[in-house]
Amino acid sequence: MNNTQRERCEKISPDCPLEDTIYGYVPNLGGNAFFGVVFGICTLVQVYFLIRYWRLWKGYTILVLIGSLLECCGYAGRILMSNNPWDGAATSIQFVLLMVGPSFLAAALYMTLRALVQYFGEQYTKLPARLWTWPFVTADMLGFFSQCVGGVMASMMEKYPSLGTVGRVIMVFGVSFQAVVMAIAGILAADFAFRMRRERGSVFRHLPKDLNIFLISLTVVFLLVLTRCIYRIPELAGGVGGHMMRQEVEFMILDGCMIAISVILLSVIHPGIYATAIHGRADHRPKSVRLMDLESNASRDGCDHKDHRQTDHVGHLQDDTNLDESIADSPPTTEFGDVL
């Protein structure tokens, strides 16, 4: 089918067959409606959190809210396509929005990583806390804009093939760049956790249950978003209308499910709910004192430790106290909230 014929297609007919559309299938109404409802509910939840925790958690909440809203609108476009796969406006809307939505979730993760580094201590990371947000968020936004521009151009593939090809290349760059940035952040975060566990293993073993859930959930979200980015690279590289782009089940699993679970977890473990666990709002003592309590609990579990290990233990506590002097005078929840 040539471009002139495509421009005339408005619905499926003998002259405009389904196999000549970008996806080559009619989007499943039930599946796309399900994802649309999930993201819609998560968007409303984030609006509630934005109002309730505006003073402390607005940065994190706004990013997750935007990501959820874009995903919801993207699936609304796919619902419209289920009625008419030749709907050009709906195709362009869902194509672009579902590409860029996860960028905001990644930015929320970077902000949270910075807060955790500040909480546990910068001495355990090779990257200062101030560099855990703006370089990664800036790089993430570069990938975001690349995907936006490329997505708009690629959505015109049917009418302007050459322009669509350039857009596809730009989109592949954007999503690949985003995946690389996430991988670098993941490596640095893993190194931070390894150093923290090696030097302060007793604290790691006595973290509050809620904090453990928070950290595990963030790790799961990170891996899910990264998996989705990796899936998108070969899908886009195969071209608009390529084999991978025509597999709806794969899309539902590797994009829809990955991001839906991520948004749900980012809503369930919202810092406004878990701040008390992370920063001990009910316990207004300085963080260094609370960390000492954790160390003391660990020492009671091993009463037969040798004297020289006890000396090392005291030295570590003194180091932690000195390192925490800059934040000991303020409530810990405020420190975390100011970052997000």
Buried (B, 14 or more C-beta within 10 A) or exposed (E): EEEEEBEEBEEBEEEBEEEBBBBBBBBBEEBBBBBBEBBBBBBBBBBEBBEBBEEBBBBBBBBBBBBBBBBBBBBBBBBBBBEBBBBBEBBBBBBBBBBBBBBBBBBBBBBBBBBBBBBBBBEBBEBEBEBBBEBBBEBBBBBBEBBBBBBBBBBBBBEEEEBBBBBBBBBBBBBBBBBEBBEBBBEBBEBBBEBBBEBBEBBBEBBBEBBEBBBEBBBBBBBBBBBBBBBBBEBBBBBBBBEBBBBBEEBBEBBBBBBBBBBBBBBBBBBBBBBBBBBBEEEEEBBBBBBBEBBBEBBEEEEEEEEEEEEEBEEBBEBBBEBBEEBBEEBBBBBBBBBB
